[in-house]
Amino acid sequence: MFPLKRWAALAVSTLALLGSQTTVAAPASDNGLVAARQDDGWHWVASWTSMPQQVEPHNMPPAQFNSGGGVFRDATLRQTVYLTLRATRLRVQISNTFGGSDLPITAASIALPQGGRAGVAGIDTSTLKPLTFNNGSPSVTIPRGQVAYSDPVDFPVNARTNVAISLYLRNGQSGSVITGHPGSRTTSHMQQGNRVGQATLSGANTKHWYFLSAVEAWSPPTTSAFVILGDSITDGRGSTDDNNDRWPDLLVARMQQVGNITNVGVCNQAAGGNAVLSGGLGPTLLTRYRRDALQVAGVRYVMIFEGVNDIGNSSPDAGTQGSMVTRLQQAYQQIVRDCKAAGLKTIGATITPFSGSGQSYSNPAREQTRVRVNEWILNSGTFDATVDFAGLVADPGVKSQLARQYDTGDHLHLNVAGFQRMVDGFPLGFFDRQR
């Protein structure tokens, strides 16, 4: 049985701001249905996730939704997310992990978006269902540092389906410190008033997610989650807005269509600018991996594909670079050790090239560090499996650089063709066929 099955019926979880252990409230009874299904080994499995972080001032909502005494005061926020598992029953996790005040949700709903597309303002109202909390309440107030789950809702979806989740905040969230995920690559829409049941919204839009942190599927015991810990490359920098073509999205398609792996949800727990050790944007990987990997519902597999921002932002002197190699190795070992203690399988990915004219990370000493770290990832035996993303997308003639056909132009981020190249080289044998 999965080591994190205890997450099967949480109503509210208390999360430390930077990823320490979670305190679990008493399970919701769900009128006895959840308890009955647990006897058969069914459990909640994350079908979509978004790494929570404190929203920077320049990534806050448009001005009309960020003034007058509260963020999203008397406003409806509609966001689309891409589910990776087939399911008949879902629940939604809303995060106030980094909020500076309580987060009051007055009403919420779930529906299929118009045309099944990501980033649209409209919904198919024939699929609309209200979301409730705490066994039937239409509203919930989420204290600072905590998350809340909606009650389970019967909502059939196929794998690789977009869903639209609408939140109405009558009083808004006070202050200017809120939780979100700026690198959504997906358009969110908002309008004044309670519009959670309205066919379309027409107030304003922005390409950020706010408050939503997971959608989970009620799943049989053979279903589990694959968590990818990463930075902007995994978050989707270089992908097409509103098109779900980040490399983890493309991996889901290959897993299901080529590998016939339909019982593993793929969870993108990455953020642009994130670092493993220190600095960067959002909590560092070392301070968030327990929250963002070990505590994800139904997790069975964990991937580490991160470190480029640590190397690229570090001083190129020999002492710093020598220390960087050691510290990254130690960080990976710590994360893998804790994953293995929880019964999880791990896969490590090599750091892709970042050399080239005009790229601030480009430096011979940093390149040497990247090569040394990558050799260790592939040959140390630390991970259960590895994938050489760097080798897949490097220029064969100049391996310190991305191949031209995969380079967005900044010599660091890959385009969709590069993402597909990575996915085509991903070892699908990493996932257990029988459990």
DOMIBA-365116 format. One line per 8 residues: for each residue x, y, z of C-alpha. Coordinates in steps of 0.001 Angstrom, whole numbers, plus 524288, in hexadecimal, padded with zeros to 5 digits. Layout:
X Y Z  ... .
END
This chain:
80000 80000 80000  80498 80DD0 7FD8A  80C07 8141F 808BF  803E7 82093 80858  7F685 81A3B 80870  7F3A3 821C2 814CD  7F01E 82D26 80BC2  7E3F5 82612 80736 .
7D99A 82E92 80DA4  7DF8E 83B3E 8127C  7D694 846D5 81433  7E099 85108 8184D  7EF75 85011 8192D  7F881 85932 82089  804EE 85BF4 818DB  810ED 862D7 81DE1 .
814B8 86DED 81507  820F1 86784 80FD9  81D3C 85958 80EFD  81EBD 85340 81C70  81661 847C6 820B3  807C7 8490F 81F34  7FDF0 8484F 82A42  7F1AB 84129 8263F .
7E419 84481 82B0A  7D9D7 83A11 82D5F  7D50D 8338D 820DF  7C814 837C3 81B4F  7BDFD 82CF6 81BC7  7B866 8300C 80E4F  7ABB4 829DB 81322  7B2FA 81D10 8150C .
7B671 81B6E 806B6  7C4F4 81E2D 807E9  7C686 814D0 8135C  7BF7D 80A11 80C00  7C7E2 80BB7 7FFF4  7D454 80BEA 807FB  7D195 7FDCA 80BA8  7D42A 7FA72 7FD62 .
7E10E 801DF 7FD30  7DC0A 80D98 7F58D  7E31A 81A34 7F88B  7E4FA 82833 7F40D  7EF51 82A49 7E9A0  7F3E6 8377F 7E4A7  7EFB5 83959 7D681  7F4D5 8474F 7D560 .
7FD38 84FBD 7DE32  802DE 85D5E 7DE53  80E5E 860CD 7E701  809AA 86B0E 7F0DA  811EB 87720 7F2A7  8104D 884FF 7F767  80BB6 88D6F 7EC23  81538 89861 7E900 .
80FB5 8A640 7E804  810E3 8A69E 7D92A  8095D 899C8 7D815  7FDA4 89E1B 7E024  7F036 89EDE 7D9A1  7ECB7 8AAA2 7D119  7EADD 8B742 7D89F  7DC02 8B6EC 7D921 .
7DCCF 8A9B5 7E01D  7E79C 8ADCC 7E940  7E257 8B9DB 7F008  7D710 8BE7E 7F860  7DABA 8B718 804A0  7DD1F 8A982 7FF6E  7E2B7 8A146 7F46E  7D774 89C32 7EBFE .
7CDBE 8A35D 7F4A1  7BFDC 8A072 7EFC5  7C5CC 899A0 7E400  7C555 88C81 7DD38  7D1D9 88611 7D891  7D0EC 87B5E 7CE35  7DCB8 872C6 7CB68  7DEC9 866EC 7C2CC .
7E7AA 85B91 7C672  7EBD3 84F58 7BF0A  7E87C 84270 7C58C  7F0D5 83695 7C297  7E87B 82B6A 7C7EC  7DB63 825DC 7C404  7D1F6 8270D 7CF64  7C3C7 8279F 7D36F .
7C60C 82EAA 7E044  7CEA8 83A62 7E34F  7D236 843A6 7EE2D  7D918 850C4 7ED6D  7E3DE 855CF 7F63E  7E472 86481 7F8AE  7F0C8 86A03 7FEBB  7F317 8754C 807F2 .
800CB 8706F 80AE6  80747 87DA6 808F8  7FBAF 886A2 80B50  7FD77 891D8 814B4  7EF69 890AB 81984  7E437 88700 819B3  7DEE6 8835A 80C54  7CFEE 883C3 80BDA .
7C9C5 87C2C 80096  7BB4B 87F8B 7FFB8  7B74C 87689 7F489  7BDCF 86D80 7EAC2  7BA6B 86507 7DF21  7C03D 85B77 7D57B  7BCA6 85987 7C72E  7C241 855BA 7BA23 .
7C780 86195 7B2E0  7C15A 865DD 7A623  7C666 85D4F 79B26  7CE8E 855B9 7A4F0  7D94C 85FD2 7A373  7E310 86546 7AD11  7E2FE 873A5 7B0A7  7D555 87712 7ABE6 .
7CB7F 87F82 7B32A  7BFAA 8773E 7AFEA  7BA8E 86A7D 7B578  7B102 8600C 7B131  7A643 86300 7BAFB  7A021 85596 7B90B  7ABF5 85007 7C046  7ABF9 85A3E 7CB25 .
7AC34 85564 7D930  7ADD1 85D19 7E5C8  7B943 85A3F 7EE94  7B69C 85921 7FD18  7BF35 8581D 8090A  7BEDA 851A9 81661  7B39C 84885 812E8  7AAC6 851A2 80B7C .
7AE29 85FC4 80E73  7AEB1 86887 8025D  7B9B6 8707A 8087C  7C658 86E95 80FDA  7D02B 87758 81699  7DE12 87249 81586  7E72D 8770F 82044  7F4BC 87C0E 81D50 .
7FE62 87142 81A32  7F3F6 8671E 81772  7ECFE 86085 80C3B  7DEF2 85BF4 80B11  7D8A1 8514D 8031A  7CB74 85204 7FCCF  7C1FF 8471A 7FFA8  7C307 83C25 7F5A0 .
7BAC5 83EDA 7E998  7B5FF 83515 7DF80  7BBAF 83AA4 7D302  7BF87 830F4 7C85D  7CB85 834AA 7C063  7D482 82DD2 7B6FB  7E32B 82EC5 7B857  7E939 83AE9 7B237 .
7DCFF 84303 7B45F  7DC55 8517A 7B786  7D31A 85567 7C26A  7CEE5 86306 7C699  7CE6E 86684 7D500  7C7D7 8732A 7D91F  7C9BB 879A9 7E661  7C1E5 8850C 7EBC6 .
7C758 88D55 7F6E8  7BD12 89693 7FC3D  7C670 89D6F 80595  7D2F9 89A67 7FE51  7DFB5 89707 804F4  7E485 8A263 80D12  7F233 8A793 80B5E  7FB43 8A57D 7FFE4 .
801A7 89872 80314  7FB03 88D12 7FC45  7FE09 87F65 7F75D  7FE8A 87C15 7E902  806A1 87726 7DDB5  80B15 881BE 7D443  8101E 8789A 7C9A1  80305 872D7 7C5D9 .
804A0 8745A 7B70B  7F5CC 87438 7B7CC  7EC58 87FAE 7B793  7E3E7 88217 7C38F  7D7AE 88A88 7C2D0  7D0E7 8930C 7CCDE  7C4E5 89BA4 7CE4F  7BE63 8A328 7D947 .
7B345 89C72 7E068  7AF9B 88E63 7E2E6  7B0D8 8881D 7D571  7B483 87A13 7D8F7  7A8BD 8751F 7D15A  7A98F 87EBA 7C614  7AC3F 879BF 7B857  7B77A 88325 7B5CC .
7BF49 88DCD 7BCA6  7C2D1 89AC9 7B68C  7C9DC 8A329 7C0AA  7D87B 8A111 7BEEC  7E26A 8964C 7BD32  7F06C 892FA 7C09A  7F9AC 887A0 7BE6F  7FB45 88398 7CC98 .
7F4BD 879D4 7D5A8  7F05C 87DB0 7E343  7ECD1 8754D 7EF17  7EAD9 86851 7E7F8  7F54A 85E58 7EB76  7EFE0 850DF 7E7FB  7E4B7 8492A 7E235  7E41A 83B21 7E6DD .
7DD3F 82F4E 7E122  7D6C4 8248B 7E90C  7DE25 818EB 7E3B9  7E026 80A34 7E50E  7EC0A 80527 7EC7B  7F434 8031B 7E02C  7F3AB 8119F 7DCCB  7FE70 81AB7 7E179 .
804F2 827C9 7DEED  811D9 82BA0 7D89D  81739 83869 7DE19  82107 84064 7D648  8292B 849F7 7DE46  82ED0 85464 7D58B  830A9 86265 7D12A  82C45 86A9A 7C58A .
82F6A 86015 7BB82  8258A 856F9 7C1E3  81C5B 86222 7C55A  81AC1 86477 7B6C6  82332 87005 7B2E8  823BC 86E7E 7A42A  8169B 867B4 7A30C  80AA5 86D52 79C37 .
80135 874B1 7A4EB  7F417 86DD1 7A6AD  7F8BB 861D1 79F2D  7FD4C 85852 7A9BF  80A07 85534 7A2C7  8138A 8561D 7AE24  81C3A 84A1F 7AE0A  814DA 8437B 7B94F .
80834 8454D 7B184  80E86 83EEA 7A5B1  8138E 83409 7AE6B  805B9 830EA 7B2E3  801B0 82F0C 7A4C5  80D34 8261C 7A1D8  80B27 81E3B 7AE43  7FCF1 81BC5 7AB11 .
7FD70 81A88 79C4C  80A6A 81393 79A74  80CF8 80D19 7A779  7FEDD 809ED 7AB0A  801DA 80F8B 7B87C  7F4A8 814F4 7BC81  7F57A 81334 7CB2C  7FFD8 81D82 7CE24 .
7FC57 82BC8 7CFFF  806F8 8358B 7CC53  808D1 840D2 7D5CF  810B9 84CB0 7D1BF  816E9 85211 7DE27  81FF6 85BE2 7D7CB  82165 86A97 7D7D1  828D3 8742B 7CF73 .
83544 878EC 7D5F5  834EF 86E78 7E070  841B6 86A05 7E682  845C4 85DDF 7EDDD  84E6E 863E4 7F848  84C37 87279 7FA17  846FB 87E9F 7F372  83E4D 87DAB 7E78C .
82F9E 87F53 7E73A  8267E 87873 7F078  82AE9 86F70 7FB70  83748 867FE 7F81D  8363B 859B9 7F483  83CB1 855AB 8013D  8322C 85CBD 80901  82696 85881 800B7 .
828D0 84A81 7FC35  821CF 84488 807D9  815A9 84C75 804E8  816BB 84BF0 7F61B  81A89 83D9E 7F4B2  8195E 8353E 800EA  80C39 83AF3 804BB  805B9 83A8C 7F763 .
7F9D2 831B2 7F789  7FCA8 82426 7F248  80AD4 826FA 7EEEB  812B2 81B2F 7EA60  81D2B 8212C 7E181  8259F 82D5B 7E30D  82E7E 83405 7D936  838F7 83E4D 7DBC1 .
83C26 846F1 7D018  8419D 8532D 7D632  84E6F 85A2A 7D8E3  850A7 8630F 7CD4A  84D35 86F54 7D4FA  85663 86BA6 7E00A  861BF 86A05 7D68D  85E1A 8756B 7CDDD .
85CB5 87F37 7D8F6  86900 87B0E 7E025  8763D 8819B 7DF7D  87F03 87B54 7D540  88AE3 87AB0 7DE2F  890BF 86D40 7E071  88D68 86C7D 7EEE3  87F1A 86FB9 7ECE3 .
87DB9 86654 7E190  88452 85B3B 7E8E3  87B3A 85D62 7F455  86F81 85E09 7EB2D  87235 85066 7E5FF  872EC 84AC1 7F3B3  86724 85204 7F8E6  85E63 84E35 7ED81 .
86262 84000 7EEF5  85F60 8406F 7FD79  85223 846C4 7FAF7  84E4E 83C73 7F0FB  852AF 831C8 7FA59  84A7E 8376D 80558  83E4D 83820 7FD0E  84031 82A78 7F786 .
842E1 824EE 80504  83623 82A68 80A3B  82EBC 825B6 7FE36  833FE 817FC 7FFC3  830A5 81802 80E3F  8229F 81AEF 80A0A  822D2 80FB0 80048  82383 81841 7F42F .
82B0E 81602 7E785  833F0 820E8 7E2D3  83953 82536 7D5C6  843AA 82F96 7D390  84513 837D6 7C74D  85171 83E68 7C2A0  85209 84D42 7C21F  8504E 85224 7B438 .
85A38 85B52 7AD9D  85A2A 869FC 7AFEA  86619 86F25 7A8A3  86559 878F0 79D98  86741 88721 79A20  85EF3 89043 7A258  85B13 8861C 7AC69  85F02 88B22 7B9DC .
860ED 87D5B 7BF25  86ACE 87A11 7B487  8787C 8784C 7BA11  882DF 86DB0 7B86B  883EA 86B4F 7C713  87535 869DA 7C88A  874EC 860D2 7BCC8  87F24 85841 7C34B .
87677 857A5 7CF62  86AB5 853C5 7C72F  87280 848C1 7C0E4  87782 843DD 7CE04  869FB 84407 7D426  86430 83D1D 7C869  86E99 83285 7C8A9  86B66 83046 7D6F0 .
85CBA 82FA2 7D459  85EBB 8255A 7C9D1  8693C 81D2E 7D082  8680A 81E76 7DF51  85D1D 81491 7E0F0  855AF 81E10 7E993  84922 81D81 7E1A2  84115 811A1 7DE11 .
841C5 8164B 7CFFD  8475D 821A0 7C836  84492 828AC 7BB79  84EC9 8307A 7B418  846AD 83C26 7AFEF  8533F 843C3 7ADA2  85822 839DA 7A3D8  84B14 83982 79CE4 .
84A3E 84813 79A1B  85884 84C4A 79926  85EC1 8507D 78C7C  8667C 8445D 7883D  871C4 84CF9 783F2  871CC 8560E 78FC9  86C4E 84E86 79B44  86CDA 85A57 7A439 .
861E4 86062 79C2B  85405 85CD3 798CB  851D5 857E9 78B0C  84CFD 86352 782F5  84003 85CCB 77F95  83CB9 85B78 78E19  84136 868F4 792B2  8373A 873B2 79540 .
84228 87D52 79268  846F8 88008 7A02C  84FD1 873EA 7A037  84972 86F10 7ACCB  83B15 86C17 7AA78  83633 861E6 7A10D  82B20 8634F 79756  82037 85976 79556 .
82883 85188 78BDC  832CA 8508E 7967B  82886 84C52 7A048  823F8 841B7 7970F  831F6 83D22 79535  83357 83BC8 7A3FA  82695 83467 7A4F0  82A0E 82B35 799DF .
83655 8278E 7A150  82FC3 825AF 7AE70  830D5 8176D 7B316  822C1 812F1 7B4A0  827EE 80685 7BAEB  829FF 80EA4 7C72B  81BAE 80CE0 7CA67  817D9 7FFF5 7D08D .
80F38 7F7B2 7C7BB  80A0F 7EF1A 7D2A2  807EC 7F2CF 7E0DA .
END
